[in-house]
Amino acid sequence: MKSKTSILTWMLLLAAAVLATAEAEDALTGSAQQLPQQVPPRRTELLSQEIGLSSPPNNTRRRYSSSRTLRDKVANLGASANATQIARAACNSTNILHPACIDVLLLALTPASYSSNNTRDTPMRRALISPAQDQGQCSSCVGFAVTAAAEAAVNVHKQQSWSSLSLSEQDLSFCKMLPRINCDNGIPYSGVIDSIESGRVQNWSARSCYGYNPEVKGDCWRANSCPSQLPPGTTLAWANDANALNTMAKVKERIMLSGGVIASMAMSDDAFNMFQAYGRKGDAVYAPSEDLAGAASVTMHAIFCYGWWDNATSSEDGWWLCKNRCGSMIVMLVCVPACVR
């Protein structure tokens, strides 16, 4: 892809529903461990249409290329390099615990390609990601993306394949959110965040028990009569306090730890129409070229991404493997990592 390309304003939000049960296990006495960092204030407003239009073109493409260049410098040091040499190569510092150094080192440890649905990649040799579901002509993409993320996180937690779990998009989208949503207005990420943090998602019915039908309203009693598919005694929580991921390494780390991440894409209306056409074809590569700076309006769309591939011959090229509302899709790297400010 050409370096001038600036399409989709991405904001990679942490995968929803990281099961908050193992946080204390990281505190191992006498063991090397990453120092905790101050969690920044929540930035859900970055998903607004205004931000989608004003994000600087190619900003994150430059950061992506720079991160890969630093990663390669670290990899070329060799086994004899000391901590100071590694730190200088990674972040031009002598402190290897500097957040920027940790980020590059983390990137150096991640593979050039990975898929949470590839049994050769996942630690437990399980395919974690269920087939894409069809949301139809309804503004429920956030509910679908969050449901996909929750399924992946539970599957990672229970070390099981995707066929062992199905969560109802209908239950989350139309029964767990307050105020109630409809197909016209949908729901922003902030609404899902608040619903989970306020404890409204204590149980979650199976797709087979409460299937998707956005035209039906007022039948949430059916969902309440279904057995919950969430593991007993666990609580859904947001990783990193629901903040956006702002580096390539953090995105890849979260995919490997939780199965995937939610991505918010900003597209012009024409690009979104093309995106829908690609989605209807099932598996597809989506790589349009546009600059949102001149767009009269922008469409925001949520998808779930669970893998990546880095082009070994170009530090500016690669793709994310994502699950769209009605098929799998390869989304070319254009604005990665998260567009934040």
Protein Blocks (a to p, Z undefined) as FASTA:
>chain_A
ZZkbccddddddddehiacfklmmmmcghiacdddddddddfklmmpmklmmmpcghklm
mmmmmmmmmmmmmmmnojmbcfklmmmmmnopabfkbmklmmmmmmmmpcfbdcfkbfkl
pmnlpafbdcdddebjadfklmmmmmmmmmmmmmmmnopafklpccdfklmmmmmpccdd
dfklopafklmmmmmmnopambccdfklmccdfkbghilmmmmmpccfbdghiacddehh
lpacfbfklmmmmmmmnopacddddddfklmmmmmmmmmnopadddddddfklpfbdcdd
ddddfbdcddfkbckbccdddddfkbccddddfbdcdddZZ
